[in-house]
Amino acid sequence: VKKKGNLLRVCVATCNRADYSKLAPIMFGLKSHPDEFELDVVVLGSHLIDDYGNTFRMIEQDDFDIGSKLHTIVRGEDEAAMVESVGLALVKLPDVLQRLCPDILVVHGDRFDALALATAAALMNIRILHVEGGEVSGTIDDSIRHAISKLAHYHACCTHMAEQHLIAMCEDHSRILLAGCPSYDKLLLTHHKDDYMDIIKSWLGDKVQEQDYIVALQHPVTTDIKHSIKIYGLMLDALVSFNKTTLILFPNIDAGSKEMVRVMRKKGIEQHPNFRAVKHIPFEQFIQLVGHAGCMIGNSSCGVREAGAFGTPVINLGTRQTGRETGENVLHVRDADTKDKIYHALELQFGKRYPCSKIYGDGNAVPRILKFLRTIDLDEPLQKTFCFPPVKDPISQDIDHILETQSALAIDLGGTNLRVAIICKRGNIEKRYIQANPKTFEARMQLILKMCKDAVRDADCLNCRILGVGVSTGGRVNPQEGVVLHSTKLIQDWSTVDLRTPISNALHLPVWVDNDGNCAALAEKKFGHGKGVESFVTIITGTGIGGGIVHENELVHGSTFCAAELGHIMVSLEGPECSCGSRGCIEAYASGLALQREARRLHNEDLLKVEGVDMKISEPITAAHLISAARLGNSKADAVLNKASKALGVGIINILHVVNPALVILSGILSSYYQAPVQQIISERALFSAQSVKVVTSDLEEPALLGAASMVLDYATRRVY
């Protein structure tokens, strides 16, 4: 079929009497604008079945040309028949849609036939306008309705709440029209016609008066067929006992309808003098009958939607309409388990009148829908997009995202403080935690685990994927087992301690452990001056002297894990006593504690003064006072520092002569002071081939934490450990 000029070709597909009542006003609107729209009509489903009134005839009576009639219903009225009907429709629809080649397919509601229509159109790249999406009810219709909404490109919804539901379902707000229900355009006009008594009498007889009869319409609930049939029987019993003229319509074609009809016939309803059982009533007449009824009962959506526009009292039975927006005219009997309960509801509702409700429309839906159709740009990409709320993706399969969010949990156990940090792959510290280091083993382990759990929880909010835990601690460590063998004097109760097992068991993460000197070397290798250098030495000049050796890209641990105890290299046979119990170690000369010891000695001997300068020392004496005095010209202080620098320099020369590194990195609070003197001593006293080694100071602020993180983040390190 060729498209006529620039007309928008709209195909409206209708499946049953109920959806035609909503689609007919749109069809009339399209037909009234032949200069803008070309209308094609496809009829399928129960429209073409005699038992359901052959309702396609009313479409023809409305003067619409039916382009295609598709027999798609597999009889049986059970669950399997519904599935087979969807399959049959999917087999037949492609030929029709390919022949018609519409720009837009208009689909209504939540029936299984409509699901087949939407599925076929979506797979054939035909744009879909879904009418009445976003609403909520209590059967399989709910799931079907939402499934159609996800397939549809555009939405014409009826209520503000339905609009919000569609937005919550991540549909594009710009493609959602709050139109109102199209049937309201017709029913609000039809209700005020003067011929309503003629319609009432034509269906119910001359003796029936306005508001003195009941309209009953109950459908199967496909998710609980057995219970819905029971409710149907109880409703019929209650209506018989209530003894009022009742217009009862046959149920729809859903699974369970055949059993409902059997129940109705078994009770003799078709022959009962109070009942008029019919398969179909034209919508205009049905609306008049509902609008002037004394009560409507059942579970049809008409009861909770259209009846409210007239204030007709409604009794809603069961769960089929659970979640629907309703006016105050609706009395819900969700647990309709006895005839008496339904009878009592009839007594409460029959003959009442309620304020008219326009929840579902104001009578102007069709003009809004036509205007909306005019705005559709057929040149826009056909692939619909979903407006998901911003969320963090904790498990992304994008390789760049995976690499970018890789992070480590780093722990630094110092003599004074216990620190934990979340560190990303680039070495940025995303968040850090600090607490005083407890004195006992139990309290220390308890605090470590608590801080780690807090950090793991926060890491998720920071979009950091924790790969494992790295621990830096003072003392001698077996990194293969994750055990602290011997602690330093600064950390009490910390020897023969397994750190790996309790942390790994608590966090369900792999754990690496090493001493703080080795961690400083690892930090330099991954983030600092050692990056790209195969062999280098890192020396920490702080409270004590420590460090690590990287040789041919591997840390040197030694056979009993005491390699690179650089602070305990002896530079004198009869030097000052060291904390390790020996004498003449570098640490005994050049550590912060050694300089503090000498500063206190000079202070006690009143030799820390500087001529012409009044040094008021009110705080405890530290190495900083010694350095300050030397810079101000105190010869005694300068002599102490020269001796310390020589001891450190000679110790480093010994390292150069043993492992021949390409670089020496000084780290710690004293590194900037020692850098120049050490470089000078090397140039004066080292072997010629070692004199060219460069001595630099570290740029890293947190070498222990960064080194602990590098054990987790660096592949080469993980391979070693």
C-alpha positions as CSV (number, residue, x, y, z in Angstrom):
1,V,0.0,0.0,0.0
2,K,1.4,3.4,-1.0
3,K,1.4,6.3,1.3
4,K,-0.7,9.2,0.2
5,G,1.4,12.4,0.1
6,N,2.5,13.7,3.4
7,L,-0.4,12.1,5.4
8,L,0.5,10.3,8.6
9,R,-0.6,6.8,8.2
10,V,-2.2,5.5,11.4
11,C,-3.3,2.0,11.9
12,V,-5.8,1.4,14.7
13,A,-6.1,-2.3,15.8
14,T,-9.0,-3.3,17.9
15,C,-9.5,-6.7,19.6
16,N,-12.8,-6.6,21.6
17,R,-15.8,-4.6,22.5
18,A,-14.1,-2.9,25.5
19,D,-11.1,-1.6,23.7
20,Y,-13.2,-0.4,20.7
21,S,-15.1,1.9,23.1
22,K,-11.8,3.6,23.8
23,L,-10.4,3.5,20.3
24,A,-13.6,4.5,18.4
25,P,-13.4,8.2,19.5
26,I,-9.8,8.4,18.3
27,M,-10.8,6.7,15.0
28,F,-13.6,9.2,14.5
29,G,-11.1,12.0,15.2
30,L,-8.6,10.7,12.6
31,K,-11.3,10.2,10.1
32,S,-12.5,13.8,10.4
33,H,-9.0,15.1,9.4
34,P,-8.4,13.3,6.0
35,D,-6.0,16.1,5.0
36,E,-3.6,15.1,7.8
37,F,-4.2,11.4,8.6
38,E,-4.8,8.2,6.7
39,L,-6.6,5.7,8.8
40,D,-6.3,1.9,8.5
41,V,-8.4,-0.4,10.7
42,V,-7.5,-3.9,11.7
43,V,-10.0,-6.1,13.6
44,L,-9.0,-9.3,15.4
45,G,-9.7,-11.2,18.6
46,S,-13.2,-11.7,20.0
47,H,-14.7,-9.1,17.6
48,L,-15.0,-12.0,15.1
49,I,-16.6,-14.6,17.4
50,D,-20.4,-15.2,17.4
51,D,-20.5,-16.1,21.1
52,Y,-19.2,-12.7,21.9
53,G,-21.6,-10.8,19.7
54,N,-19.7,-10.5,16.4
55,T,-18.9,-7.0,17.5
56,F,-17.0,-6.2,14.3
57,R,-20.4,-5.3,12.9
58,M,-20.7,-2.2,15.2
59,I,-17.4,-1.0,13.7
60,E,-18.9,-1.4,10.2
61,Q,-22.1,0.3,11.4
62,D,-19.9,3.3,12.5
63,D,-18.9,3.5,8.8
64,F,-15.3,2.4,9.2
65,D,-13.6,0.4,6.5
66,I,-12.1,-2.6,8.0
67,G,-8.9,-3.2,6.1
68,S,-8.1,-6.6,7.7
69,K,-10.0,-9.2,9.8
70,L,-7.8,-11.6,11.5
71,H,-9.3,-14.7,13.2
72,T,-6.8,-15.1,16.0
73,I,-8.7,-16.7,18.9
74,V,-8.1,-20.3,19.7
75,R,-11.2,-21.5,21.5
76,G,-11.0,-23.2,24.9
77,E,-11.1,-20.2,27.2
78,D,-8.3,-21.5,29.3
79,E,-4.7,-20.4,29.9
80,A,-3.3,-22.5,27.1
81,A,-5.8,-21.1,24.6
82,M,-4.7,-17.6,25.6
83,V,-1.1,-18.4,24.8
84,E,-2.0,-20.1,21.5
85,S,-4.1,-17.1,20.6
86,V,-1.1,-14.8,21.1
87,G,1.0,-17.1,18.9
88,L,-1.6,-17.3,16.2
89,A,-1.9,-13.5,16.1
90,L,1.9,-13.3,15.8
91,V,1.8,-15.6,12.8
92,K,-0.9,-13.6,11.0
93,L,0.0,-10.0,11.9
94,P,3.3,-9.6,10.0
95,D,1.7,-10.0,6.6
96,V,-1.0,-7.4,7.4
97,L,1.5,-4.9,8.9
98,Q,3.9,-5.3,6.0
99,R,1.1,-4.7,3.6
100,L,-0.3,-1.6,5.4
101,C,3.1,-0.2,6.3
102,P,1.7,2.2,8.9
103,D,3.7,5.1,10.4
104,I,2.0,4.6,13.8
105,L,0.1,1.6,15.3
106,V,-2.4,2.6,18.0
107,V,-2.8,-0.1,20.6
108,H,-5.1,0.0,23.6
109,G,-4.8,-1.3,27.1
110,D,-3.8,-4.7,28.5
111,R,-5.3,-7.6,26.6
112,F,-3.3,-10.5,25.4
113,D,-4.3,-9.7,21.8
114,A,-2.8,-6.2,22.3
115,L,0.4,-7.7,23.5
116,A,0.7,-9.7,20.2
117,L,0.0,-6.4,18.3
118,A,2.7,-4.5,20.2
119,T,5.2,-7.3,19.9
120,A,4.8,-7.7,16.1
121,A,4.9,-3.9,15.5
122,A,8.0,-3.5,17.7
123,L,9.9,-6.3,15.9
124,M,8.9,-4.8,12.5
125,N,10.2,-1.3,13.5
126,I,6.7,0.3,13.5
127,R,6.2,3.1,16.0
128,I,3.6,2.3,18.6
129,L,1.2,4.6,20.5
130,H,-0.1,2.9,23.6
131,V,-3.4,4.2,25.0
132,E,-4.1,3.8,28.8
133,G,-0.7,2.7,29.8
134,G,0.7,3.2,33.4
135,E,-2.5,2.1,35.2
136,V,-2.5,-0.6,37.9
137,S,-4.9,-3.5,38.3
138,G,-4.8,-6.9,39.9
139,T,-4.5,-9.6,37.2
140,I,-2.2,-10.7,34.4
141,D,-3.5,-7.6,32.6
142,D,-1.2,-5.6,34.8
143,S,1.9,-7.4,33.5
144,I,0.7,-7.3,29.9
145,R,-0.1,-3.6,30.2
146,H,3.4,-2.7,31.5
147,A,5.0,-5.0,28.9
148,I,3.2,-3.1,26.1
149,S,4.3,0.2,27.6
150,K,7.9,-1.0,27.4
151,L,7.4,-1.9,23.7
152,A,5.6,1.3,22.9
153,H,7.3,4.5,21.6
154,Y,4.6,6.9,22.7
155,H,2.0,6.9,25.5
156,A,-1.5,8.5,25.8
157,C,-2.4,7.9,29.5
158,C,-5.5,8.8,31.4
159,T,-4.5,10.0,34.8
160,H,-1.7,11.9,36.5
161,M,-0.9,8.8,38.6
162,A,-0.6,6.7,35.4
163,E,1.7,9.4,34.0
164,Q,3.9,9.2,37.1
165,H,4.0,5.4,36.8
166,L,5.2,5.6,33.3
167,I,7.9,8.0,34.3
168,A,8.9,5.7,37.1
169,M,9.1,2.9,34.5
170,C,11.8,5.0,32.9
171,E,9.7,6.0,29.9
172,D,10.7,9.3,28.2
173,H,8.6,12.1,29.7
174,S,8.6,14.0,26.4
175,R,6.8,11.0,24.8
176,I,4.1,10.7,27.4
177,L,0.8,12.6,26.9
178,L,-1.7,13.0,29.8
179,A,-4.7,12.9,27.6
180,G,-7.5,11.4,29.6
181,C,-9.6,8.5,28.6
182,P,-10.9,8.8,25.0
183,S,-14.2,7.1,25.9
184,Y,-15.0,10.1,28.2
185,D,-15.2,12.3,25.1
186,K,-18.2,10.3,24.1
187,L,-19.8,9.3,27.3
188,L,-20.0,12.8,28.8
189,L,-22.0,13.9,25.8
190,T,-24.1,10.7,25.5
191,H,-25.2,10.7,29.1
192,H,-27.2,13.8,28.7
193,K,-29.3,12.6,25.8
194,D,-33.1,12.5,26.4
195,D,-33.7,9.0,25.0
196,Y,-32.2,7.1,27.9
197,M,-35.6,5.8,29.0
198,D,-36.2,4.3,25.6
199,I,-32.8,2.5,25.8
200,I,-33.6,1.2,29.3
201,K,-36.9,-0.1,28.2
202,S,-35.6,-1.7,25.0
203,W,-33.2,-3.8,27.1
204,L,-35.1,-4.4,30.3
205,G,-38.8,-3.9,29.5
206,D,-41.4,-1.2,29.9
207,K,-41.9,-1.7,33.7
208,V,-38.3,-0.9,34.7
209,Q,-37.6,2.6,36.0
210,E,-34.5,4.7,36.2
211,Q,-32.1,3.7,39.0
212,D,-34.3,0.7,39.8
213,Y,-32.1,-1.9,38.1
214,I,-28.6,-3.4,38.4
215,V,-25.9,-3.8,35.7
216,A,-23.7,-6.8,36.4
217,L,-20.4,-7.5,34.6
218,Q,-17.9,-10.0,36.0
219,H,-14.8,-11.3,34.2
220,P,-12.4,-14.2,35.1
221,V,-9.3,-13.4,37.0
222,T,-6.7,-15.3,35.0
223,T,-4.2,-15.5,37.9
224,D,-6.8,-17.2,40.2
225,I,-9.5,-18.7,37.9
226,K,-11.0,-21.0,40.5
227,H,-11.6,-18.3,43.1
228,S,-13.0,-15.9,40.5
229,I,-15.5,-18.5,39.4
230,K,-16.6,-19.0,43.0
231,I,-17.1,-15.2,43.4
232,Y,-19.1,-15.2,40.2
233,G,-21.5,-17.9,41.6
234,L,-21.8,-16.0,44.9
235,M,-22.6,-12.8,43.1
236,L,-25.4,-14.5,41.1
237,D,-26.9,-16.0,44.3
238,A,-26.8,-12.6,46.0
239,L,-28.5,-10.9,42.9
240,V,-31.2,-13.5,42.9
241,S,-31.9,-12.9,46.6
242,F,-31.8,-9.2,46.1
243,N,-34.7,-9.5,43.7
244,K,-34.1,-6.5,41.4
245,T,-34.1,-6.4,37.7
246,T,-30.6,-7.1,36.5
247,L,-28.9,-6.7,33.2
248,I,-26.0,-9.1,33.1
249,L,-23.4,-9.2,30.3
250,F,-21.4,-12.3,29.4
251,P,-17.8,-12.3,30.6
252,N,-14.9,-11.6,28.2
253,I,-12.9,-14.3,26.5
254,D,-10.2,-14.7,29.1
255,A,-9.3,-18.1,30.6
256,G,-12.2,-19.2,32.8
257,S,-15.0,-17.5,30.9
258,K,-16.4,-20.8,29.7
259,E,-16.7,-22.0,33.2
260,M,-18.4,-18.8,34.3
261,V,-21.0,-19.2,31.5
262,R,-21.6,-22.8,32.7
263,V,-22.2,-21.5,36.3
264,M,-24.7,-18.9,34.9
265,R,-26.6,-21.4,32.9
266,K,-26.6,-24.0,35.7
267,K,-28.3,-21.4,38.0
268,G,-30.8,-20.7,35.2
269,I,-30.0,-17.0,35.0
270,E,-30.9,-16.7,31.3
271,Q,-34.4,-17.9,32.1
272,H,-34.8,-16.1,35.4
273,P,-37.5,-13.3,35.2
274,N,-35.3,-10.8,37.0
275,F,-32.4,-11.2,34.6
276,R,-31.6,-10.2,31.1
277,A,-28.4,-11.9,29.9
278,V,-26.7,-10.4,26.8
279,K,-23.5,-10.8,24.9
280,H,-23.0,-7.3,23.7
281,I,-24.5,-3.8,24.0
282,P,-23.4,-0.9,21.8
283,F,-21.2,1.4,23.8
284,E,-23.5,4.5,23.6
285,Q,-26.4,2.5,24.9
286,F,-24.4,0.6,27.5
287,I,-23.2,4.0,28.9
288,Q,-26.8,5.2,29.3
289,L,-27.7,1.9,31.1
290,V,-24.7,2.3,33.5
291,G,-25.3,6.0,34.0
292,H,-28.9,5.5,35.1
293,A,-28.6,2.2,37.0
294,G,-29.3,1.9,40.6
295,C,-26.0,0.0,41.0
296,M,-23.3,-1.7,39.0
297,I,-21.7,-4.8,40.3
298,G,-18.8,-7.0,39.2
299,N,-15.1,-6.5,38.4
300,S,-15.2,-4.7,35.1
301,S,-13.0,-1.6,34.6
302,C,-16.1,0.2,33.5
303,G,-17.2,0.2,37.1
304,V,-14.2,1.9,38.4
305,R,-13.7,4.2,35.4
306,E,-16.7,5.2,33.4
307,A,-19.4,4.7,36.1
308,G,-17.7,7.3,38.2
309,A,-18.4,10.0,35.7
310,F,-22.1,9.6,36.4
311,G,-21.9,9.0,40.2
312,T,-23.4,5.5,39.7
313,P,-22.8,3.4,42.8
314,V,-20.5,0.5,42.1
315,I,-19.6,-2.7,44.0
316,N,-16.2,-4.0,42.9
317,L,-15.8,-7.7,43.6
318,G,-12.4,-9.4,44.1
319,T,-8.9,-8.3,43.1
320,R,-9.2,-7.7,39.3
321,Q,-9.2,-3.9,39.8
322,T,-6.8,-3.8,42.8
323,G,-4.7,-0.6,42.5
324,R,-7.1,1.3,40.1
325,E,-7.8,4.9,40.9
326,T,-11.5,5.1,41.9
327,G,-14.0,7.7,43.0
328,E,-16.0,7.6,46.2
329,N,-18.8,5.8,44.3
330,V,-16.9,2.5,44.5
331,L,-17.4,0.0,47.4
332,H,-14.7,-2.6,47.3
333,V,-15.5,-6.2,48.4
334,R,-12.1,-7.7,47.7
335,D,-12.7,-10.8,49.9
336,A,-16.1,-11.6,48.4
337,D,-16.2,-15.0,50.1
338,T,-19.9,-15.2,51.1
339,K,-23.2,-14.5,49.5
340,D,-24.3,-12.5,52.5
341,K,-21.3,-10.1,52.3
342,I,-22.2,-9.3,48.6
343,Y,-25.9,-9.0,49.5
344,H,-25.0,-6.5,52.3
345,A,-22.9,-4.5,49.8
346,L,-26.0,-4.4,47.5
347,E,-28.1,-3.1,50.4
348,L,-25.5,-0.4,51.1
349,Q,-25.1,0.8,47.5
350,F,-28.3,0.3,45.6
351,G,-30.2,3.5,44.8
352,K,-27.5,5.8,46.1
353,R,-26.0,8.7,44.1
354,Y,-22.5,10.0,44.4
355,P,-20.7,13.2,43.1
356,C,-19.6,12.8,39.5
357,S,-15.9,11.9,39.2
358,K,-13.6,12.9,36.3
359,I,-10.5,11.1,37.5
360,Y,-10.1,9.5,34.1
361,G,-10.9,12.4,31.8
362,D,-12.6,15.7,31.0
363,G,-14.0,14.9,27.5
364,N,-11.1,16.4,25.6
365,A,-8.8,13.4,25.1
366,V,-9.1,13.0,21.4
367,P,-8.1,16.6,20.4
368,R,-5.0,16.2,22.7
369,I,-4.1,12.8,21.1
370,L,-4.5,14.2,17.5
371,K,-2.3,17.2,18.4
372,F,0.2,14.8,19.9
373,L,0.3,12.7,16.7
374,R,1.0,15.8,14.7
375,T,4.1,16.4,16.7
376,I,5.7,13.0,16.1
377,D,8.8,13.3,14.0
378,L,9.2,10.3,11.8
379,D,12.9,11.2,11.2
380,E,13.7,10.7,14.9
381,P,15.6,7.5,15.6
382,L,13.2,4.6,15.9
383,Q,15.2,3.0,18.7
384,K,13.5,4.1,22.0
385,T,15.6,5.2,24.9
386,F,14.8,4.7,28.6
387,C,15.3,7.5,31.1
388,F,16.9,5.5,34.0
389,P,17.5,7.4,37.2
390,P,21.2,8.1,37.9
391,V,22.6,5.1,39.7
392,K,26.1,3.9,40.4
393,D,26.9,0.7,38.5
394,P,28.8,-1.5,41.0
395,I,29.4,-4.2,38.5
396,S,30.2,-2.7,35.1
397,Q,31.5,-4.9,32.3
398,D,33.1,-1.9,30.6
399,I,36.9,-2.5,30.8
400,D,37.7,1.2,31.3
401,H,35.2,1.4,34.1
402,I,36.6,-1.7,35.7
403,L,40.1,-0.4,35.6
404,E,39.2,3.0,36.8
405,T,37.3,1.9,39.8
406,Q,39.8,-0.7,41.1
407,S,40.7,0.2,44.6
408,A,42.4,-1.1,47.7
409,L,41.9,-1.0,51.4
410,A,45.2,0.1,53.0
411,I,46.0,-0.3,56.7
412,D,49.0,1.3,58.4
413,L,49.8,0.1,62.0
414,G,52.1,2.7,63.6
415,G,53.4,3.1,67.1
416,T,50.9,5.8,67.9
417,N,48.1,5.7,65.4
418,L,46.1,3.1,63.4
419,R,45.2,4.4,59.9
420,V,42.9,2.9,57.2
421,A,42.4,4.4,53.7
422,I,40.5,3.7,50.5
423,I,43.0,4.2,47.7
424,C,42.2,4.1,44.0
425,K,44.4,2.6,41.2
426,R,45.9,6.0,40.5
427,G,47.1,6.4,44.1
428,N,44.5,9.0,45.2
429,I,43.3,8.5,48.8
430,E,39.6,8.6,48.4
431,K,38.9,8.5,52.2
432,R,41.0,7.9,55.3
433,Y,40.3,6.9,58.9
434,I,42.5,7.4,61.9
435,Q,42.3,6.2,65.5
436,A,44.8,5.9,68.4
437,N,46.4,2.5,68.3
438,P,45.2,0.4,71.3
439,K,47.8,-1.1,73.6
440,T,46.3,-4.7,73.7
441,F,46.1,-7.2,70.9
442,E,42.3,-7.8,71.3
443,A,41.4,-4.1,71.3
444,R,43.7,-3.5,68.3
445,M,42.2,-6.3,66.2
446,Q,38.7,-5.3,67.1
447,L,39.4,-1.7,66.0
448,I,41.1,-2.8,62.8
449,L,38.0,-4.9,61.8
450,K,35.6,-2.1,62.6
451,M,37.5,0.5,60.7
452,C,37.8,-1.8,57.7
453,K,34.1,-2.7,57.7
454,D,33.3,1.0,57.8
455,A,35.6,1.7,54.9
456,V,34.2,-1.2,52.8
457,R,30.7,0.2,53.3
458,D,31.8,3.7,52.3
459,A,33.7,2.4,49.3
460,D,30.5,1.3,47.7
461,C,29.1,4.9,47.9
462,L,32.4,6.2,46.5
463,N,32.1,3.9,43.5
464,C,35.4,2.1,44.5
465,R,35.7,-1.6,43.8
466,I,37.8,-3.0,46.6
467,L,40.0,-5.7,45.3
468,G,41.7,-6.6,48.6
469,V,43.4,-5.4,51.8
470,G,47.1,-4.4,52.2
471,V,48.6,-4.1,55.7
472,S,51.8,-2.1,56.6
473,T,53.1,-2.7,60.1
474,G,56.3,-2.2,62.0
475,G,58.5,-5.3,62.8
476,R,59.6,-8.4,61.0
477,V,56.9,-9.9,58.8
478,N,56.4,-13.1,56.9
479,P,54.5,-11.8,53.8
480,Q,53.9,-15.3,52.5
481,E,51.8,-16.2,55.6
482,G,50.6,-12.7,56.5
483,V,52.1,-13.1,60.0
484,V,54.0,-10.5,62.1
485,L,56.9,-12.5,63.5
486,H,58.5,-9.9,65.8
487,S,57.2,-6.5,66.6
488,T,59.1,-3.3,67.2
489,K,59.2,-1.8,70.7
490,L,56.7,0.9,69.6
491,I,53.9,-1.6,69.1
492,Q,53.2,-3.8,72.1
493,D,51.7,-7.3,72.2
494,W,52.2,-7.7,68.4
495,S,54.6,-10.7,67.9
496,T,53.5,-14.0,66.2
497,V,50.3,-12.4,65.1
498,D,48.3,-13.7,62.1
499,L,46.8,-10.7,60.4
500,R,45.7,-12.3,57.2
501,T,43.2,-14.8,58.5
502,P,40.9,-12.7,60.7
503,I,40.8,-9.7,58.3
504,S,40.1,-12.0,55.3
505,N,37.5,-13.9,57.1
506,A,35.7,-10.8,58.3
507,L,35.8,-8.9,54.9
508,H,35.8,-11.9,52.5
509,L,38.7,-10.2,50.7
510,P,42.3,-11.3,50.0
511,V,44.9,-9.8,52.4
512,W,48.6,-8.9,51.9
513,V,50.9,-8.0,54.8
514,D,54.4,-6.6,54.9
515,N,56.5,-4.3,57.1
516,D,56.4,-0.5,56.7
517,G,59.9,-0.3,55.1
518,N,59.0,-2.7,52.3
519,C,55.7,-1.0,51.9
520,A,57.5,2.4,51.4
521,A,59.6,0.8,48.6
522,L,56.5,-0.6,47.0
523,A,54.8,2.8,47.1
524,E,57.8,4.4,45.4
525,K,57.8,1.6,42.7
526,K,54.1,2.1,41.8
527,F,53.5,5.8,42.5
528,G,56.8,7.6,43.1
529,H,60.4,8.0,41.9
530,G,60.9,4.2,41.6
531,K,58.3,3.9,38.9
532,G,60.1,2.3,35.9
533,V,63.4,1.7,37.9
534,E,64.4,-1.9,38.1
535,S,66.6,-1.6,41.2
536,F,66.5,1.0,43.9
537,V,66.6,1.5,47.6
538,T,64.1,3.4,49.8
539,I,65.3,4.6,53.2
540,I,62.8,5.9,55.8
541,T,64.3,8.6,58.1
542,G,61.8,9.1,60.8
543,T,61.4,8.1,64.4
544,G,63.5,5.1,63.5
545,I,65.4,4.1,60.3
546,G,63.9,1.6,57.9
547,G,63.5,0.9,54.3
548,G,63.2,-1.6,51.5
549,I,65.2,-2.8,48.5
550,V,63.8,-3.5,45.1
551,H,66.2,-5.5,43.0
552,E,65.3,-6.4,39.4
553,N,61.7,-5.4,40.0
554,E,61.3,-7.6,43.0
555,L,61.3,-6.8,46.7
556,V,64.2,-8.4,48.6
557,H,62.8,-10.2,51.7
558,G,65.6,-12.7,52.6
559,S,65.4,-16.3,53.8
560,T,64.0,-15.3,57.2
561,F,62.4,-12.1,56.1
562,C,64.9,-9.8,57.8
563,A,66.5,-8.4,54.6
564,A,66.5,-4.6,54.1
565,E,66.7,-3.9,57.9
566,L,68.6,-0.9,56.7
567,G,68.4,1.0,60.0
568,H,70.5,-1.8,61.6
569,I,73.5,-1.7,59.3
570,M,76.5,-1.1,61.6
571,V,78.7,1.8,60.8
572,S,80.8,1.7,64.0
573,L,82.0,-1.1,66.3
574,E,81.8,1.0,69.4
575,G,79.0,3.4,68.6
576,P,75.9,4.3,70.7
577,E,73.5,1.7,71.8
578,C,70.7,0.9,69.4
579,S,67.1,-0.1,70.1
580,C,67.8,-3.5,68.6
581,G,70.3,-4.2,71.4
582,S,73.5,-3.8,69.3
583,R,75.8,-0.8,68.9
584,G,76.8,1.5,66.1
585,C,73.7,1.0,63.9
586,I,72.6,3.8,61.5
587,E,69.4,4.1,63.6
588,A,71.5,4.9,66.7
589,Y,73.0,7.9,64.9
590,A,70.5,9.2,62.4
591,S,67.0,8.4,63.5
592,G,64.7,10.9,65.0
593,L,65.0,9.3,68.4
594,A,68.8,9.4,68.2
595,L,68.8,13.1,67.3
596,Q,66.2,13.8,70.1
597,R,68.5,12.0,72.5
598,E,71.5,14.2,71.5
599,A,69.3,17.4,71.6
600,R,68.3,16.6,75.1
601,R,71.9,16.0,76.1
602,L,73.0,19.3,74.7
603,H,70.0,21.0,76.3
604,N,70.8,19.5,79.7
605,E,74.4,20.6,79.4
606,D,73.1,24.1,78.3
607,L,74.9,23.7,75.0
608,L,71.8,24.1,72.7
609,K,72.0,27.9,72.8
610,V,72.9,30.1,69.9
611,E,74.9,33.3,70.6
612,G,72.7,36.4,70.1
613,V,69.5,34.4,69.8
614,D,67.2,33.8,72.7
615,M,65.8,30.2,72.1
616,K,62.8,29.9,74.3
617,I,62.1,26.2,74.5
618,S,58.9,25.6,76.4
619,E,57.8,22.4,74.7
620,P,59.6,19.0,74.9
621,I,63.0,18.9,73.2
622,T,63.0,17.1,69.8
623,A,65.2,16.6,66.8
624,A,63.6,19.7,65.3
625,H,65.3,21.9,68.0
626,L,68.7,20.3,67.2
627,I,68.3,21.1,63.4
628,S,67.1,24.6,64.2
629,A,70.1,25.3,66.4
630,A,72.5,24.0,63.8
631,R,71.0,26.2,61.1
632,L,71.3,29.2,63.5
633,G,75.1,28.5,63.9
634,N,75.3,26.2,67.0
635,S,78.5,24.3,66.4
636,K,77.7,21.5,68.8
637,A,74.3,20.8,67.2
638,D,76.0,21.0,63.8
639,A,78.6,18.4,64.8
640,V,75.9,16.0,65.9
641,L,74.0,16.4,62.6
642,N,77.2,16.0,60.6
643,K,78.0,12.8,62.4
644,A,74.5,11.5,61.8
645,S,74.7,12.4,58.1
646,K,78.0,10.6,57.8
647,A,76.6,7.5,59.5
648,L,73.6,7.5,57.2
649,G,75.8,8.1,54.2
650,V,78.3,5.4,55.0
651,G,75.4,3.0,55.6
652,I,74.0,3.8,52.2
653,I,77.4,3.3,50.6
654,N,77.5,-0.2,52.1
655,I,74.1,-0.8,50.4
656,L,75.4,0.5,47.1
657,H,78.4,-1.8,47.3
658,V,76.2,-4.8,48.0
659,V,73.2,-4.5,45.7
660,N,74.3,-1.7,43.3
661,P,70.9,0.1,43.0
662,A,70.3,2.7,40.3
663,L,68.5,5.1,42.7
664,V,68.4,6.0,46.4
665,I,65.1,7.5,47.7
666,L,65.0,9.1,51.1
667,S,61.6,9.2,52.8
668,G,60.4,10.5,56.1
669,I,60.4,13.7,58.1
670,L,64.3,14.0,58.0
671,S,64.8,13.2,54.4
672,S,65.0,16.8,53.1
673,Y,67.7,17.5,55.6
674,Y,69.8,14.4,54.8
675,Q,69.5,14.5,51.0
676,A,72.4,16.8,50.2
677,P,74.9,15.6,52.9
678,V,74.3,11.9,51.9
679,Q,74.8,12.7,48.2
680,Q,78.1,14.5,49.1
681,I,79.4,11.6,51.2
682,I,78.6,9.1,48.4
683,S,80.6,11.2,45.9
684,E,83.5,11.3,48.3
685,R,83.7,7.8,49.7
686,A,81.8,5.3,47.5
687,L,83.5,3.2,44.8
688,F,83.9,5.2,41.6
689,S,81.2,3.0,39.8
690,A,78.7,3.8,42.6
691,Q,79.3,7.5,42.9
692,S,77.0,8.4,40.1
693,V,73.9,7.1,41.9
694,K,71.3,9.7,42.5
695,V,69.8,10.5,45.9
696,V,66.3,12.0,45.8
697,T,63.7,12.7,48.4
698,S,60.3,11.1,48.2
699,D,57.3,13.1,46.9
700,L,54.8,10.7,48.6
701,E,52.9,11.9,51.6
702,E,51.7,8.5,52.7
703,P,54.3,5.9,51.7
704,A,53.1,3.3,54.2
705,L,49.5,3.5,53.1
706,L,50.3,3.7,49.4
707,G,52.7,0.7,49.7
708,A,50.0,-1.3,51.4
709,A,47.6,-0.4,48.6
710,S,50.2,-1.3,45.9
711,M,50.4,-4.9,47.3
712,V,46.7,-5.1,46.2
713,L,46.7,-3.0,43.1
714,D,49.9,-4.0,41.4
715,Y,49.8,-7.2,39.4
716,A,53.5,-7.9,39.7
717,T,53.3,-7.5,43.5
718,R,50.3,-9.8,43.7
719,R,52.2,-12.4,41.7
720,V,55.0,-12.3,44.2
721,Y,52.8,-12.4,47.3
